Amino acid sequence: MANIASARKRARQAVQRNLHNSSLRSRLRTAIKSVRKAIAAGDSQVARSTLQSAQGVIDRIADKNIIHKNAAARYKSRLSAAVKAMVS
């Protein structure tokens, strides 16, 4: 355990930050799963709309450095490719 007051404060802040970041990562995973579920169901209209909302979630979480920008681009690219593949 930390003995210095500033170190104790940093430990408290790390716990709070971890909780917040965990909820954001969970929101990201849920958005990705909803798009994949719509693709699996075969409903292209729903898949497109959920993809659009998921892209916003992915971008916001990447802006907060919860995930890397390239990882966000990869998620968006693969999801949009899957949605386009089901249309044609």
ABEGO torsion letter per residue (X at the ends): XBABAAAAAAAAAAAAAAAAAAAAAAAAAAAAAAAAAAAAAGBAAAAAAAAAAAAAAAAAAAAAGABBAAAAAAAAAAAAAAAAAAAX
